[in-house]
Amino acid sequence: MFDDELDDDASSPGGPLPPEDRLWRHPSEVGARSLAPVAARPTGPGRIWMIAVVAGLTGAAVAVTTVALSGGLRTRVIEHQNPIQPAVATTPTTAPSAKTVRRLVTDTAAVVAGIDVQVGSTRRRGSGLVVRADGVLVTSEALVRSADRVVVTFADGRAEEGTVAGRDPATGVAVVRVTRTGLTVARFDARTPQPGDPAVLVAGPPEQGQEPWVSPGVVSSVNRLVAGHGTTLAGLIETDRPVPQIADGGALVAEDGTVQGLGLQLSSADDPDAGYAVPIAVANSVATDLLAYGRVRLAWLGVEGDDLPDGLARNLAVTGGAVLSSVAPGSPAAAAGLRSSDVVVDVDGNPVASMAGLIEVLHQYRPGQQVVLTVVRGKARATMRVTLAERR
C-alpha cells in the first residue's frame, strides 16, 4: 500500500483541458501474431523507381503531449495545443545502399500488391500488403474509402477483383480480400524501430508489369501524432521521406527484409517532407479484429495523463513515466486503486517513459486481460494488477 503523496515541492501536472479543446480518436491494439516468411522473387524486367535520401539526422525533441484515456484505452483525448514531437535520431545515419535496396525489392515484391480503386469517375492507385495466404491484405483506409471497385494486382501480373472487408479510420487501416489463395505472406517485425534505423518504403508497381516503386530512407521518430483524413492518428512511425499516392498502403521494410510498418499518405504541417507508417503489429491486429468481429475491439483502462516532467522525474528518481491527471470512476484503473498523481513507470516488465509509451505498451493487450503496473506514489513504489475491460 502507498502511504504518501507526491512531494509537496514537486510540481504536479495540470488537469486535462476542457472537452471543447480536445480531439477524440481510438487507435487499435497491437497483436502479437507471427506471419509466414517472405519468399524471394527474381527481379524482373523494368526499372526500379528510387528516391535518393540525404543522410544525417541530428538533435532531439522532447515529447510532452497530453493524452487522455477517459473513454478507453483506444478512445484517446489528445490535447494538441502545444504539440512537441518525440525524439529524433541523435547520431548521423545513412539510407540503405543501392545493393540493399535491390535485395529488399526482390524479397518483398511478392507480398506488396498494387491496388486500383474506382470511386465514381475517379481512379486512385495505391498499394496493399499480403498478411494472409488466403487472400487478405491490409492497406490504407483512405485509399479504399467509398470505393465502388477495387482491383488488386500481384507481383506475377495477375489481377483480382477485391472487396473491402473492413475499415478503421481511427488507425488509418483497412482490409481488402481477394478470392485467390496460396499467396506469399509478409514476414514482419512487431518491435518498434528506433530513430536513425534505415528503412525502405516499398509500393506496388506504378503500372502492371513494372517493378515495385521504392524509396530508401531512415526512421526519424516514433510514436508520432499526425492529423489527416478527418481524424488524428497516433503512434505512427515517421521517416525522412514523404509517402506518395502510389505508396499509400505500401510496406515500410527494415534492412533484414522484415516489414515494420504500413505506409500512409499523410502530410504534417510540422514537416511536409516527412513520411508516416502505422506499426505493422497495429495493422495486423486491426485486420484480425475486423475479420473476426467486424469492428476493432476497444480495451478500456480509464485514465487521463501526461508525460512526466523532467524535474519531477529527477525528484522521484525515475527516468520517465506517465503521470495520471484523473482516473474515471468505475473504470478498471479505479478498481485497481490507481488515482490522480500516480506515476506509471512499468507495465509487465516493459518500462514506460511517457504517456504515449504507456499507451503503446498497453496496445498489445485485449479486453479481459490482466496487466501489472508499477506505480510511484510519492517516493514509494508498488505494483497493481489491472484487468482491462472492453469499451462498448
C-alpha positions as CSV (number, residue, x, y, z in Angstrom):
1,M,0.0,0.0,0.0
2,F,1.1,3.6,-0.6
3,D,1.4,5.8,2.4
4,D,2.4,9.1,1.0
5,E,1.6,11.5,-1.8
6,L,3.9,13.2,-4.3
7,D,6.3,15.5,-2.5
8,D,5.0,19.0,-1.9
9,D,7.9,20.6,-3.6
10,A,7.4,18.7,-6.8
11,S,5.4,20.4,-9.4
12,S,2.2,18.5,-10.2
13,P,0.8,18.4,-13.7
14,G,-2.3,20.3,-14.6
15,G,-5.6,18.7,-15.2
16,P,-7.0,17.9,-18.6
17,L,-8.2,20.6,-21.0
18,P,-11.9,21.2,-21.3
19,P,-13.8,18.9,-23.8
20,E,-14.0,21.6,-26.5
21,D,-10.2,21.7,-26.7
22,R,-9.8,18.0,-27.2
23,L,-9.7,15.8,-30.2
24,W,-11.1,12.3,-29.8
25,R,-9.8,9.1,-31.5
26,H,-9.4,5.4,-30.8
27,P,-6.2,3.7,-32.0
28,S,-6.1,-0.1,-32.3
29,E,-4.4,-2.6,-30.0
30,V,-1.3,-4.4,-31.1
31,G,-1.5,-8.1,-31.9
32,A,1.4,-10.5,-31.5
33,R,0.7,-12.9,-34.3
34,S,3.6,-14.0,-36.5
35,L,3.2,-14.2,-40.2
36,A,4.8,-16.6,-42.7
37,P,8.2,-15.8,-44.2
38,V,8.5,-13.9,-47.5
39,A,9.6,-15.9,-50.5
40,A,12.3,-14.3,-52.7
41,R,11.4,-13.4,-56.3
42,P,14.0,-12.7,-59.0
43,T,14.0,-9.2,-60.2
44,G,12.0,-9.0,-63.4
45,P,12.2,-6.5,-66.3
46,G,11.6,-2.8,-65.8
47,R,13.3,-0.3,-63.8
48,I,13.3,0.3,-60.0
49,W,11.9,3.6,-59.1
50,M,14.2,5.0,-56.5
51,I,14.3,8.2,-54.5
52,A,17.7,9.2,-53.1
53,V,18.0,10.0,-49.4
54,V,20.2,12.6,-47.8
55,A,21.6,11.1,-44.6
56,G,22.2,12.6,-41.3
57,L,19.7,13.5,-38.7
58,T,20.8,15.3,-35.5
59,G,19.4,16.8,-32.4
60,A,16.4,15.7,-30.3
61,A,13.0,17.0,-29.3
62,V,11.2,16.2,-26.1
63,A,7.7,14.8,-26.3
64,V,5.3,16.5,-23.9
65,T,1.9,15.6,-25.4
66,T,-1.1,15.3,-23.0
67,V,-3.1,12.2,-23.7
68,A,-6.3,11.1,-22.0
69,L,-7.9,7.7,-21.9
70,S,-11.1,8.6,-20.0
71,G,-13.2,6.9,-22.7
72,G,-11.0,3.8,-23.1
73,L,-7.6,2.6,-24.0
74,R,-8.2,3.4,-27.6
75,T,-10.5,6.3,-27.1
76,R,-8.0,9.0,-26.6
77,V,-8.3,12.7,-25.8
78,I,-5.2,14.4,-27.2
79,E,-4.6,17.9,-26.0
80,H,-3.0,19.3,-29.1
81,Q,-2.5,23.0,-28.4
82,N,1.3,22.6,-27.9
83,P,2.4,19.5,-29.9
84,I,6.0,18.9,-29.1
85,Q,7.3,15.9,-31.1
86,P,9.2,12.8,-29.9
87,A,12.9,12.5,-30.0
88,V,14.6,12.2,-33.4
89,A,17.8,10.4,-34.4
90,T,20.7,11.7,-32.3
91,T,23.5,10.2,-34.4
92,P,24.2,10.6,-38.1
93,T,22.7,7.8,-40.2
94,T,22.6,6.8,-43.8
95,A,20.0,5.3,-46.0
96,P,20.4,1.7,-47.2
97,S,22.8,1.2,-50.1
98,A,21.6,0.6,-53.6
99,K,22.5,-3.1,-53.3
100,T,20.5,-3.4,-50.1
101,V,17.5,-1.7,-51.7
102,R,17.6,-4.0,-54.7
103,R,17.7,-7.1,-52.4
104,L,14.7,-5.7,-50.4
105,V,12.7,-5.1,-53.6
106,T,13.4,-8.7,-54.6
107,D,12.5,-10.0,-51.2
108,T,9.3,-8.0,-50.7
109,A,7.9,-7.8,-54.3
110,A,5.8,-10.9,-53.8
111,V,4.0,-9.5,-50.7
112,V,3.3,-5.9,-51.9
113,A,0.5,-5.5,-54.4
114,G,-0.8,-2.7,-56.4
115,I,-4.4,-1.6,-55.6
116,D,-6.6,0.3,-58.1
117,V,-9.6,1.9,-56.6
118,Q,-12.6,3.4,-58.6
119,V,-14.7,6.0,-56.8
120,G,-17.3,7.3,-59.3
121,S,-15.2,8.6,-62.2
122,T,-12.1,9.0,-60.1
123,R,-9.3,6.4,-60.1
124,R,-6.8,6.1,-57.3
125,R,-3.8,3.7,-57.3
126,G,-2.0,2.7,-54.1
127,S,-0.7,-0.4,-52.5
128,G,-1.5,-3.3,-50.2
129,L,0.4,-5.8,-48.1
130,V,-0.4,-9.5,-48.0
131,V,-0.9,-10.7,-44.4
132,R,-2.7,-14.0,-45.0
133,A,-2.2,-16.6,-47.7
134,D,-6.0,-17.0,-48.2
135,G,-6.3,-13.5,-49.9
136,V,-6.2,-11.0,-47.0
137,L,-4.3,-7.7,-47.5
138,V,-4.0,-4.6,-45.3
139,T,-4.0,-1.2,-46.9
140,S,-4.7,2.5,-46.3
141,E,-8.2,3.2,-45.1
142,A,-8.3,6.5,-47.0
143,L,-7.3,4.7,-50.3
144,V,-10.3,2.4,-50.3
145,R,-12.8,4.7,-48.6
146,S,-16.1,4.9,-50.6
147,A,-14.7,2.5,-53.2
148,D,-17.0,1.4,-56.0
149,R,-14.5,-1.1,-57.3
150,V,-11.2,-2.5,-56.1
151,V,-8.7,-4.4,-58.2
152,V,-5.5,-6.0,-56.7
153,T,-2.6,-6.6,-59.0
154,F,0.1,-9.0,-57.7
155,A,3.8,-9.3,-58.5
156,D,3.2,-12.1,-61.0
157,G,0.9,-9.7,-63.0
158,R,-2.3,-11.4,-62.1
159,A,-5.2,-9.0,-61.3
160,E,-8.0,-10.0,-58.9
161,E,-11.3,-8.2,-58.0
162,G,-11.1,-7.3,-54.3
163,T,-13.7,-6.4,-51.7
164,V,-13.2,-4.1,-48.7
165,A,-13.7,-6.4,-45.7
166,G,-13.4,-3.6,-43.1
167,R,-12.1,-0.2,-42.4
168,D,-10.9,1.6,-39.2
169,P,-10.5,5.3,-39.8
170,A,-9.0,5.8,-36.3
171,T,-5.9,3.9,-37.2
172,G,-5.9,4.5,-41.0
173,V,-6.0,0.8,-41.7
174,A,-8.4,-1.2,-44.0
175,V,-8.7,-4.8,-45.0
176,V,-9.1,-6.0,-48.6
177,R,-9.9,-9.6,-49.6
178,V,-9.5,-11.4,-52.8
179,T,-10.5,-15.0,-53.7
180,R,-7.0,-16.1,-54.6
181,T,-5.2,-18.4,-52.2
182,G,-1.7,-19.6,-51.7
183,L,-0.3,-16.1,-51.6
184,T,3.2,-15.4,-50.2
185,V,2.7,-13.7,-46.8
186,A,4.7,-10.8,-45.4
187,R,7.2,-11.5,-42.7
188,F,7.0,-8.8,-40.1
189,D,8.8,-7.5,-37.0
190,A,6.5,-6.1,-34.3
191,R,9.3,-4.4,-32.5
192,T,9.2,-0.6,-32.7
193,P,12.1,0.7,-34.9
194,Q,14.4,3.3,-33.4
195,P,15.2,6.8,-34.7
196,G,18.1,6.5,-37.1
197,D,17.3,3.0,-38.3
198,P,17.4,2.6,-42.1
199,A,14.0,1.9,-43.7
200,V,12.8,1.3,-47.2
201,L,9.3,2.1,-48.4
202,V,8.1,-0.4,-51.0
203,A,5.0,0.1,-53.0
204,G,3.2,-1.9,-55.7
205,P,4.3,-1.2,-59.3
206,P,3.1,2.1,-60.8
207,E,1.7,0.1,-63.7
208,Q,1.2,-3.6,-64.4
209,G,4.4,-5.3,-65.5
210,Q,6.7,-2.7,-64.0
211,E,9.0,-3.1,-61.0
212,P,7.8,-2.0,-57.5
213,W,8.3,1.6,-56.5
214,V,10.9,2.1,-53.7
215,S,12.1,4.9,-51.5
216,P,15.1,4.3,-49.2
217,G,15.4,6.4,-46.1
218,V,15.7,6.4,-42.3
219,V,13.4,6.5,-39.3
220,S,13.2,10.0,-37.9
221,S,11.0,9.4,-34.9
222,V,8.3,7.1,-33.5
223,N,5.0,7.5,-31.6
224,R,4.1,10.5,-33.8
225,L,0.8,12.3,-33.7
226,V,-0.4,13.5,-37.1
227,A,-3.7,14.9,-38.2
228,G,-5.1,13.7,-41.5
229,H,-8.1,12.3,-43.3
230,G,-10.6,13.8,-40.9
231,T,-9.0,12.4,-37.7
232,T,-5.8,12.4,-35.8
233,L,-3.6,9.3,-36.0
234,A,-1.3,8.5,-33.1
235,G,1.6,6.1,-32.6
236,L,3.0,6.5,-36.1
237,I,6.5,5.8,-37.4
238,E,8.0,8.9,-39.1
239,T,10.6,8.7,-41.8
240,D,12.6,11.4,-43.6
241,R,10.8,10.9,-47.0
242,P,7.1,11.6,-47.8
243,V,4.7,8.9,-48.8
244,P,3.3,9.5,-52.3
245,Q,-0.1,8.2,-53.6
246,I,1.5,5.0,-55.1
247,A,2.9,4.0,-51.7
248,D,-0.3,4.6,-49.7
249,G,-0.8,1.2,-48.1
250,G,2.8,0.1,-49.0
251,A,5.3,-1.6,-46.8
252,L,8.0,0.0,-44.6
253,V,10.8,-2.5,-44.6
254,A,13.8,-2.9,-42.4
255,E,17.3,-3.8,-43.7
256,D,16.7,-7.5,-42.8
257,G,13.6,-7.7,-45.0
258,T,11.0,-7.6,-42.3
259,V,8.0,-5.3,-42.6
260,Q,7.8,-2.8,-39.8
261,G,5.0,-0.5,-40.9
262,L,2.2,0.2,-43.3
263,G,2.8,3.4,-45.2
264,L,0.1,6.2,-45.2
265,Q,-0.1,9.2,-47.4
266,L,-0.3,12.0,-44.8
267,S,1.1,15.4,-44.6
268,S,2.2,17.2,-41.5
269,A,2.2,21.0,-41.1
270,D,5.3,20.5,-38.8
271,D,7.3,18.7,-41.6
272,P,5.7,18.4,-45.1
273,D,8.7,16.3,-46.2
274,A,8.2,13.6,-43.6
275,G,6.5,10.2,-44.3
276,Y,4.4,8.1,-41.9
277,A,3.6,4.5,-41.3
278,V,1.3,2.6,-39.0
279,P,3.3,0.0,-37.0
280,I,2.7,-3.4,-38.6
281,A,1.6,-5.0,-35.4
282,V,-1.2,-2.4,-35.2
283,A,-2.2,-3.0,-38.8
284,N,-2.2,-6.8,-38.2
285,S,-4.3,-6.5,-35.0
286,V,-6.8,-4.2,-36.8
287,A,-7.2,-6.8,-39.6
288,T,-7.7,-9.6,-37.1
289,D,-10.4,-7.7,-35.3
290,L,-12.2,-6.5,-38.4
291,L,-12.3,-10.0,-39.9
292,A,-13.4,-11.7,-36.6
293,Y,-15.7,-9.1,-35.2
294,G,-16.4,-6.6,-37.9
295,R,-15.0,-3.9,-35.6
296,V,-11.9,-3.1,-33.7
297,R,-12.3,-4.2,-30.1
298,L,-11.5,-1.4,-27.6
299,A,-9.7,-2.2,-24.4
300,W,-10.6,0.2,-21.6
301,L,-8.2,1.4,-18.9
302,G,-9.9,4.6,-17.8
303,V,-7.2,7.2,-17.1
304,E,-6.1,10.6,-18.3
305,G,-2.5,11.7,-18.1
306,D,0.6,13.5,-19.2
307,D,4.3,12.8,-19.8
308,L,6.2,13.1,-16.5
309,P,8.1,16.4,-16.5
310,D,11.9,16.1,-16.2
311,G,12.1,17.9,-12.9
312,L,9.5,15.7,-11.3
313,A,11.2,12.6,-12.8
314,R,14.5,13.7,-11.1
315,N,12.7,14.3,-7.8
316,L,11.2,10.8,-8.0
317,A,14.5,9.2,-9.1
318,V,13.0,7.8,-12.3
319,T,14.0,8.3,-15.9
320,G,10.4,8.9,-17.1
321,G,6.8,7.8,-16.8
322,A,3.1,8.6,-17.3
323,V,1.6,10.8,-14.5
324,L,-2.1,10.4,-14.2
325,S,-4.2,13.5,-14.0
326,S,-7.5,11.7,-13.4
327,V,-9.0,8.2,-13.1
328,A,-12.5,7.6,-14.3
329,P,-14.9,6.4,-11.6
330,G,-15.9,2.7,-12.1
331,S,-13.0,2.1,-14.5
332,P,-10.6,-0.8,-14.4
333,A,-7.9,1.7,-13.2
334,A,-10.2,2.8,-10.3
335,A,-11.0,-0.7,-9.3
336,A,-7.3,-1.5,-9.1
337,G,-6.7,1.5,-6.8
338,L,-5.0,3.9,-9.2
339,R,-5.6,7.6,-8.5
340,S,-4.7,11.0,-9.7
341,S,-0.9,12.0,-9.4
342,D,0.2,8.3,-9.6
343,V,3.1,7.8,-12.0
344,V,3.1,4.6,-14.1
345,V,6.7,3.6,-14.8
346,D,6.4,0.0,-16.0
347,V,3.8,-2.4,-17.5
348,D,4.6,-6.2,-17.2
349,G,8.3,-5.5,-17.1
350,N,8.2,-3.0,-20.0
351,P,9.5,0.4,-18.9
352,V,7.2,3.4,-19.5
353,A,8.9,6.6,-20.4
354,S,5.8,8.7,-21.2
355,M,2.0,8.7,-21.6
356,A,2.4,7.7,-25.2
357,G,4.7,4.9,-24.1
358,L,2.1,3.7,-21.6
359,I,-0.5,3.6,-24.4
360,E,1.9,1.8,-26.8
361,V,2.7,-0.9,-24.3
362,L,-1.0,-1.5,-23.4
363,H,-1.9,-1.8,-27.1
364,Q,-0.7,-5.4,-27.1
365,Y,-3.4,-6.4,-24.6
366,R,-7.1,-7.2,-25.3
367,P,-10.2,-6.7,-23.2
368,G,-10.3,-9.1,-20.3
369,Q,-6.6,-9.5,-20.0
370,Q,-4.7,-8.5,-16.8
371,V,-1.7,-6.3,-16.7
372,V,0.7,-5.5,-13.8
373,L,1.6,-1.8,-13.5
374,T,4.5,-0.5,-11.5
375,V,3.4,2.8,-9.9
376,V,5.2,5.5,-8.0
377,R,3.2,7.5,-5.4
378,G,5.3,10.0,-3.5
379,K,8.6,8.2,-3.2
380,A,7.0,4.8,-2.7
381,R,6.7,2.1,-5.4
382,A,4.0,-0.6,-5.7
383,T,2.6,-3.0,-8.2
384,M,-1.0,-3.0,-9.2
385,R,-2.9,-5.6,-11.1
386,V,-5.5,-4.2,-13.6
387,T,-8.0,-6.2,-15.6
388,L,-8.8,-4.3,-18.8
389,A,-12.4,-4.0,-19.8
390,E,-14.0,-3.6,-23.2
391,R,-15.3,-0.3,-24.3
392,R,-18.8,-0.6,-25.6
